[in-house]
Amino acid sequence: MSYEKDNPAFKTYKSFALLPTYTEVTILPQKTAFLTLLNLQVQLSQRDLTRKTKRKCLKSLVVSVNAKIKDNENISGSLSFSASPVIDLDDGLIKQAISPSGEYLAVLRVVENNKEKGKKKFVEIRRKGTLLHVLDVTDDHGDFYGDSQIGSLEWSRNESQIAYIAERKASEDISQKFDFIDDWGEQLSNKRHSAIVIVDIASSSSPQSNDGESGSGVVKVLPAFEGVVPGHLSVGIEHARSPRLNLTGDLLVFLSNKAGGPHWSCSELRSYDFKTGTHRIVVPIIHDPSKPHSSSSPSYPIEFPGLYIDQLPRRSSFISIENTEYLLVHSHWRSWKLVLAVNLLNGDVLDLSSSYAASETLNYKSYDLFAVWDKFIVMTESAPNQVDTLILGIVNGFNPITKDFDISWTPIDKPNDEEVAPILSNISWSVVTPYQDNLNLEMIHIKPITTTTTTTNDDNNNNNTSETNKQSKLPPLIVYPHGGPHTSVTTGLHLLVTTLVSIGFQIVEGWLFLCVGFGQNSIESLVGQIGELEVEEVQSTAKYLIDNNQADPNRVVIMGGSHGGFISAHLIGKYPASDFYRACVLRNPVLNIGGESNNHDDDKIKDNSVINNGILYLFITLGMASLTDIPDWCFAELSIPYTFAQPSLVLPSTYTQMFSHSPVKNIDRVKTPTLLTLGEQDHRVPHIDGLNWWYYLKGRSQNNGEKIDIRCKMYPETGHALDSVEAESDGAAEILRFLGEKLCV
């Protein structure tokens, strides 16, 4: 594309796109009486814009702690660092895991077999760098699971076995050849029947095939969840996930939520004591963070909103301080993420990352936990104008006065940001609470410090020259609501957002009321009101900036993906082009929640059809509820009962309710120039609704004499997140071109 080669905006995008991001950190310790060496194995993800893929890389950071370390003794002394060159890990690597002692490495690898025109699967075991075993498991099971949701690779504590997740072997029964087997949906579409695979490292270097049910050989394939833990440890608990054993192995901690309802909500942290056989709620669901806890409750930081965690850390994130064991996690807290420590004995919650933020006078940045060993913590810090920075924390002990950890923090690594540092230095950001009567309505405002953009004001707005000149100096505003709706956007560096701000746009992200990080009541307040409450909240944030002379009313656009696209489509229907928004970008948007069966009533066809180049298109769509991999979402967000055992049908009355809350109800009012970007493999919000939106508006433009600028880009082999390298880069180029054209930027 000539646009890629010549346009400065896209060159800026590429500069940010080529920055590697941290994905995993493993601590390999070597501890003596006077010296601790920490070998940090740091995995990174790197976009390759030429090959259009994301590559896995590895670098080693060696940290020397010159101090005598004993249990319960303060750690002091200087630190020294060294880093190895980055190594490419793309040779078929699916997963790797280092054993508890750091002596062994297990690798799952897939290799192309040119002779047989297929792929071979191997398990590799190394000891101190020496290759001990290469086990061919091609005939034992299907594909390895390399994803972060179901996939896993773990060592036994005595390092004699490893366990991982893979697809069960397909049945060879000819009668089952065409049986339909459902998959796990978005980003997991090639996963159907999972199995737990156990490899006995000590037995032999050659695997023995088995029937997929059991076996006594080196490789044993079990149906998932069979024979792993005797009995059911979560009896009486509606939902349990993400189990983790503590340091001593006598306590199991896990997350729990009520089944059904909003897809992401506040979680309980529970524990099961193997010695006593008892359950306990360690951290409960917090409904309203503003209400003080009773004196008998555990100690929480001020306005602690509860835990918002998808999965507990895979690797051990437990730490023992003065004979008390803590679980370390990162969790959403309003507009940012923080690293927290949970006392497993009494349920106290401590905010660890804020101690680093306070020491550096950095507020509202976001922190992600990556690794914990002994008294060492590795986390990242990020902000809208800062590349991710890797930070090492050394816990010196527990401060009885502040009732908090005494931690020494030191930045130890960050990507080479020489090319983007001057750009980032021209970006400012803040977390804004616009209305004092609604302190939970919060937005992240990111803008250039200086701007060279120009504006073209409409002639009918030139009656006030001084006001027009003042507004023309303001950067154009992009209103960018997030998806979910019960997710959150945090104060980090986001590729597309940073690019847009760096070329002269200001962006308001969020509408963070009703999202995770504000208490369970906030999440539940939206149920039954989607398409209404959050739409007006987003509109109010845009009006706030205009009313406070921070945005030019003639240069406001809206952009959103998924439920953010749902909000954006609602707003361009409620406030057409000449009224408020000058352009709109919809990325895999939710446009019609319900489903409607085709009927042949002539009046119905007349009302819902358009003719485009002689072809009749019926805007009678199945809708999201009939096609998505999460049909329960469509019911739950409208407070309509849904039964998981027998999926609910979209009845006429149900559809009427869903339609009344959907953007499609106002499609005839839409005039705003719109760019649609769709993923062909989107299972979450299938692209058919986006195409129907495009067909309808394009036909209306051609047949009614209306000039509606509606464009659509479809990206193959790309799902809901539009996160393939090709979809990211081409989508960014199209958005930059489209918004630049509409706002003369």
N, C-alpha and C positions, 0 to 999 in steps of 0.2 A: 504494500500500500504506500503510495506516495505520501500520504498523510503521516505515516510512521516515520519516514525518512526526513521530512522537511519541517514538520510542525514542532516548535519548541515545547509546546505543552506535552506532547507525547514523549519527547526526549526526557522531560522531567519525570513522567510516569515510569519510563524504563529505568531511570536512575534509582527510584525507590523500589521498583519491582525486583531489581537484582540484589537487593539487600537480603542476606540469609536470615532466617528466623530460628530461634531455639525451639527444639521439639522434645528433647529428653536429656537428662544429666544423670550419670551414674558415678557414685563416689567409690573409688578403689583406695582404701587406706593402707598405709604402712606405718605402724606405730611402734616407737621405742620409748625408752625412759626419758629421753631428752628432746626427741624430735618426732613430729608427726608430718608425714608426707601424704598429701591428698592428691591422687591422680584422678582428675575429673574427666570422664569420658563424655564429651558434649556432642550430641547429635544435632544437626541443623538441616533445615529444608531450604533448597536454593532453586529459584525459578531459572529454567533454561529457555529463554525466549526463542532461540534458534531451533532447538529440537522440540519445543512446545511441550515440555514436561517439567515435573518437579523432581529434583534430584536429592538424594540423601547423602549427607556429608558427615564426617567425623573429625573432631580435633581433640587433642588432649591438653589439659591445663594442669600443670603440676604446681601445687601450693605447698610451701614449706612453712610449718609453724614452729618457730624456735622457742619452745617452752616445755617445761616438765609437766606432764599431764597425768593426774591421778583422779580417780573417781571423787566427785564432790569438791575438787580443788579448782580455784579460779585459774583461768587460762590467760596468760599475758605473753608478751614478746612480739617480735616483729614477724611480718609475713614477707615471703618472697615468691615470685611467680615466674613461670616459664610456659610457653605455648608451643605446640607442634604445628607443622603445616596442616592444612585441611586435606583430608583424604576422602576420595569419592567412594561411596558405598553402594553404587548402583548395579553391581554385578549380581542381579537376581536376589538380593537380600530382601527377605520379607520381615523377619523379626530376629532380634538377638537379645540374649539375657546373660548377665554375669552372675555367677553363683554367689551365695552369701559370703564366702571367704574371699572372694575376688580372684580365686585361683583358676576357675574354669569359665569358659565361655561357650554358650549354646547358640547355634545359628540355624535358622530355617531359611533354606535357599531354593529357588527355582531356576533351572538351567534349561535353555533351549536344546533339544535333541534333534540336530539336523538330519541324522540318518533316518530316524523314525518319524520325522516331521511332527514332533510333539514336544512336551515339556516333561522334564524329570524333576522330582522333588527329593531334596536331601536334608537330613539333619546332621549338622557338623558339631563336633565337640573338640574344643581346644583346652589345653592346660599350659598356662604360662606361655602362650603363643604357639605351642607345638600342637599340630593337628593329630589328635588321638583317634578319632572315629569319624567316618563318613558313612551314614546310614541311608540307603536308598529306600524311601518310603512311598515311591510312586504307586505301588500296587496295594498299599495298605489303606489308603483313604483318598479323598478328593483334594481340592485346593486347601492350602493353609489359609487360616483367617488372620489377615494382617491388619485389620481395622482396630480402632481403639475402643469400640463399643462391646464387641463380642470376643474379638481375638485376644489371645493371651499366650505367654510363654513364661513358665515359672520353674524354679528349682525346688526340690525338696530340701528340707533343712539340713539333712545329712549329706546332701549333694550326690546321692546315688541314683536319683531319677529326675527327669524333667517331665513336665506336662504342658501340652498346648492344645489349641482348638483347631479343628479342621472339618471340612465337609465330609459327610459319610460317603462311602462308595456308592455309586449309582447301582440300582438293582439290575441284574442281568436277566430277570424274568421277562420274557417277551410279552407277557400279558400286561405288564406294567409300563411298557415302553412309552405310551402316550398318556399316562396318568398325569393329571395336573397336580403340581406341588407348588404351593404358594411360597413366596420368598419373604424376606424380612423388610422389604420396602426401600425407601430412599437411602442411597449410598450403600445399601446392603442387598442389592437386587440379585446378586449371584450367590446368595447364601440361603440355604433352605433347611437341610437337616444337619445340624452340627454334631460333632462328636468330640469327646475328650480323649486325647491320645497320650498315653504314658510310655515313656522310653526308659528302660532299665539300662543305665550307663555301664554298670559293672558286669553285666552278663556276657555280652558278646559284641563284636564289631559288625556282625551281619544280622539284619532284622529277619524275623520270621513272620510270614504272612498269616493272617487269621481271618475269621469269618465276619469281622466287624462288630461282634458282640462281646467276645471275651478271648482270652488266649494267655499262654504262659511264656511266650517268647519275649524277645527284646522290646518289640513294639506291641502295645495292647491298646485296642480301640474300644472305647466304651460309649454307649449312648449318653448324650449330655446329661449331667446331673445324676447319673446312676452310680451308686457305689462310692461316691466321693466323701460324703459325711454321713455317718450312720444316723438314721432318724431325721426328722424335720426339726430344725432348731428355731423356726419362726412360726410354730403352731400358734394360732390365735392372732397373728399379725397379718393384716390385710395385704401388705405389700412390703417386700424386703429386697434390697439390692446392695451390691458392692461390698461383700463381706471381706474383712481384713483381720488377721490374727495379730495380737499385740506382741511385744518383744519376748515375753515368756511363754507365749502360746496357750495361756489359760483363759484368755478373754477374746471373744469374737465381737468386733464392732461392725455395724452396718447402718445403712440409711433406710428410712422408711417414709412413705407418703401414703395418703389415702388414695385408693384406686379410683380412677375416673376424675372428672373435672378438668380444670386447666392443666395443660401438659407440663408446665414447670411451676413448681410452687415451693414453699418453705418445707424443708425436710427435718424429720426427727433423726437424731443420732442415737442409736440404741446399742446395747451391749448384751452379750450372753456369756455368763460365767460358767465354764465347764466344770469347775469344782462344786458349785452349789446347784447348777442346773436352773438358774434363775435369769430372767430378763430384767432390764432396767432401761428407762429413758434417760440418757445422759444429757442431751440438749433437746428441749421440747420445741414444738412449733411456736414461733412468736407471732402473735396476731397483730399487736399494735406496739411498735417500738417506743412510742412516746409515753406510754404508761409505765411508771416505775414498778419494778418487781418487789415483791414482799421480802421482808428481812430474812425469811426462811428459805428463799430461793437461792440458787447459786449466784455467784458474782459475775456480772456481765459488764462490758464497756457501756458507756452512756449511749442510749438509743440503739443498742444491738438489735438488728432486724431479724436475726435467726440465720440458719444455714441454707445457702442456695448452692447446692453442689450436685453435679450430674453423677460423677463417680469419685470415690475416694482415691487417693494416689495409688498407682499400681505397686510401686516399690514401697518398702517400709518407710513410713513417715511418723514413726513413734520416737519419742525422746524421753529419757529418764533424767529428771533433775531433782536432786536431794531426795531420792527414793520415791518420787512421785512420777507416775507415767502420764505423758501427754500425747495426744494425737494432733498432728499439725495438718492443716488444710488451707486452701485458699477459697474464698467465698465472695459473692457479690455483696456489696454494702453501698446502697444508693447508686451513685454514678461511677463507682470504682470497684476494684477488687482488692482485698486485703488478705494477708497471711495471718491465720488465727491458730492459737494453741488451746486445745480442750483438755482440761483436767479430767482424766477418766475415773478418778475416785469420787469427786464431788460435783463435777459438771461445770466448774468455773471456766469462763472463756476469756482469753487474753488476746489483745491485738498486738502482734509482734512487728508487723511491717511499719506501723506508725512510729515506732521508736527510731527507725532509720529515717523516715520522712521528717520527723521533728528535728533530728540532728542535722539534716541537710536543708532545713526550712523549705521542704517540698510538700505541698499539700495537694490532696486530691489525685495524686498519681495512682496507677494501678500496679499490683504486685501479684506474681504467679509463683507458686511453690514448685520447685523442681526436684529437690533431693534433700534427704536428711540422713545423717550418720553420726552416731555418738552425740557430740555436742555441736555439730556443724550443720548449718542450714544453707542451702543454695536456692535463691529466688531470682526472678527478674523484675526490673522496674521499667515501666513504660509510660509515655505521655504523648499527647498529640503532636508535640514538637521535639520529640526525643526518640532515638532508636532504642530498642530493648537493650538493657544493660544487665549483665550477670553480676550478682552480688553474693558474697560469702558472709555469713553470720557465724560468729563463735559465741556460744552461750557460756558466760562466765559464772552463772549461778542464778539464784532467785533472790530478788531484792525484797525483803520483808516490809520495807517502808512503803514502796510504791506498789507492792504486791504484783510484781511483773518480772519478766526475765531481764537480766542484765546481759545485753548482747553487744558485741563489737561488730560493726558492719564495715565491709570493704568492697568496693567495686573491683571486679577482677577481669572482666572481658566485655567487649561489645563489638559488633560488626564494624568494618572500616566505613566510616561515614564521612570521609573527607569531601566527597563529591556533593553530598546532600546537606552537609552542615550549614553552609551559607543560606540554603533555602529554608531549613528548619529555624534558623535564627530570626527569620522574618515572619514567623508564625506565633501568634499569641492565642491563649485559650483561657476559658474560665468556666466554672460551674455556676449556673445562674438559677436562683429561685425567684421567678418574676412576681409572684403574688404572695403576700404575707398571710393571706387567709387560706392558702393552700400550700403549705411548706413541703408537701410531697411532690408537687409539680416542679420538676427540675429539668434543666436542659444543659447540654454542653455546647458552648458557643466558641467556635474556632474561626479565626480571621487573620488576614495578613496585617502586619504592622504598618507596612507601606504598600500602596497599590498604584499600579500604572494603568489600570483599566479605564476605559472611557465609556460614555453612555450616550444613547440617542433617546431623547425624551419626546413623547408624542406632542404634536402641535397643540392639542387641546389642554395640555398641562403646562403651557408656557406663560400663563397669566401671572405667575408669581416668579419673577426671574431670580430673585435672591434665594428663594426656597429651592428652586430647581437646581441652581448652581451648587447649593449645599448638598442636595441629594445626589448630584452627579459625582461627587467625590466619594460617596459611600460605595463599597464593593457590592456587587449583586449578591443577593441572598438565596441560598439553597436550603429549603426546609427538608430535613431528611429523617423522617420517623423510622424507627426500627421495626423488625418483624416480630413474630411470636404469636400473639401480642405479649405473652408473659415471658419474654426474654429481657435482655438489657443491652445497651451499648455502654462501654466503659471508656475511661480516659486513657486510651492507648493510641498508638500510631496505626492508622488504617490507610491502606494503600490508595484507594480511590479518593477518600476524603482529603488526605494530605496533598495529593496531586492537585485537586481542584482548588484548595486554599492557596497553594503555592503559585497558581497562575492568576489569582486575583479574586476568587469567590470567598465569601464568608458563609459558614455552614452552621446551622443549629441542628444538633442531633438530639434525639431522645423523644420527649414526652415521657419522662421516666416515672411519672405517677402511674400506677396500675401495673408496674413491672416488678420483677424480682429485685430483692434488696430493700424493700420498703415495708415488709411485714405482710403476713398472709391476708389480712383484711384488705389491703390495697389491691392484691391480685383478685380476690373474689368480688370486689366492687364492680369490676368490668363485666362479669358474667351476666348475660342477658341484655347487655347494653352495647355490644360491639356494633360498630358502624354509627354510633351516636356519641357516646361519652368521649372515647379516645380521639375521634375526629374533631370534636370541638376543642379538646385540650391542645391538639396540634395547631389548630387554627389560632388559638389564643396566644401561643408562643410567637407565631409570626406577627400577629398584630401588636404584641408587646414591643417587639423590636422596631416596628414602624412607628408606633405611637411615641416611642422614646428616642426618635430620630437616629436610630442605629441602622436602619435599612431604608432603601429607596422603594417606595410602594410600586414604582413602575418597573422594578427589576427584581421580581421575586419569582422563583421557580420551585417546584416540588419534585422530590425523587424518593422512591421507596421500593423495597423488595419484599415479596411474600405479604405479610400483614401490613408492612409499611407501604407496599403497593396498593393494598386494600384501602388504606387511609388516603393515599394520594389520589386514587381513582375517585373516591368519594368526594374529595375536595374540589377536583376539577369539574365534577358534576354539580356541586353546590355553588361553586364560585367560578363560572366560565371565564374564558380568556380575558375579555375586556374588564372583568370585575376585579381579578386578583392575581392569579398565577399566569405567567407568560409562557411557560413551558413545563412539561412533565416527563419524567423518566419512570417507567414501570418495569421492574425486574422480577420476572416470574410472579406476577401479582395474583392475589385472590380477588376474583371479580364477581363470582356467583357462587355463594356457599352451597345452595341447594341443588336438587336435581329435578328435572321435569321430563316426563315422557313425551315423545312426539305424538301429536294427534293431528288429524286431517280436517279439522274444522276450518272452513274457508276464511272466516273472519280472523281466526287465530293466525293462519298463515300470512294473511295480509298484514297483520299487525307486527309480525315478527320476521319479516323477510325483506331482503334487499336484492337488487339485481346489479351485478358487477360484470361488465363486459358480456352481457347476455346470459350469465349464469345465475341461477337462483340460489341464494344462501339463506338457510333458515336459522334465525337466531333463537332456536329452541335447543338449548344446550343441556347435556346431562348434568353439568355443574360439578363442583368439587366433591360434594358428599358421595356421589356415585362413582368417583374415579380415584380418589386419593387413597394413600396407604394409611391415613389416619382419619377414617370417617367419624370416629367418636368426637374429634375436635369440633366438627361442624355442629354437632348436637350440644356438646358440653358448653361451648361459648355462648350459646343462646339459652342455656338452662333447660334444654329439652332432654328427657331421660334417654339413656342409651344402654343397651344390654350387650356386653362383650360376648356372652355365650352364644347369643343369636343376634347378629347385627341388625339394627333397626332399619326399617324401610323409610324412605322419604315419601310420606303420605301427602296428599294435596294440601292439607292444613299445615303440615310441616314445611312444605316448600314455600307456601305463602309467607310464613314467618321468616324463613331464610332469605327469600327474595327481598323482603321489605328491609332487611339489614344489609343488603349487598349493594356495591357500587353500580351494578348493572341497571338498577331501578332508575338511575338518573342519566343513562347513556345518551338519551336524546337531547340533553342539555349540554353535553360536552362539546366544546369548541377549541380547547387548549391544544396547541401543537404537542404531540406525544410521541416518544420513542419507547417501543416495547422491546425488551430483550428476554428471550425465552430459551430454556434448556429442553432439548428434545427428549431427554431421558428423565425429566422431572416426574417423580412418583408422588411427591408431596402436594404440589399444586399443578396437576397435569396441564400441559400447554394448550389444550383445546380451547379453554376459556379465553386465553390471550388471543388466539387466532380468531375466535368468534368476535371478540371486541374489535380487532383489526378489520375483519371482513365488514362488520356492520358500519363502522365509521368511514371506511374507505368507500363503501357503496353509497352511504348517505352523502358523502362529498361529491361523488360522480353523478348522482342522479337528482339531487335536490339543489344543485348549484351552490352549495356551501363549500367554502374553502377550508377543509379540515386537514391539517398536516399530520398524518398518522403513518408512522414507520415501524417496521418490525424486523428484528434480527433473530434468527433461530440457530442455536449452536448444537451441533450433533455430539453425541456421546458425552453430554453434560447434564448434570442434574440440577436440583433445586438451588443449590448455593452458587451456581454459575462460577465455579472455582477452578475449572480446568484452565491451564495457562493460556490456551487460545481464546477461551471465552472471556477471561479476565482482560487480556491485552486488547483484543478486538472490541470488546464491550467498552473498555475505557476510551479507545480511540473514537468510537461512535458517540459516546456521551460527550466527550470534549468537543467534537465537531458540532454536534447538535446544539449544545448549550452555548458554545461560542457563536454560532450562527444566529441564534435567537436573541442573544443579549449583547452581541457585538464585542465579545471579550477575546 
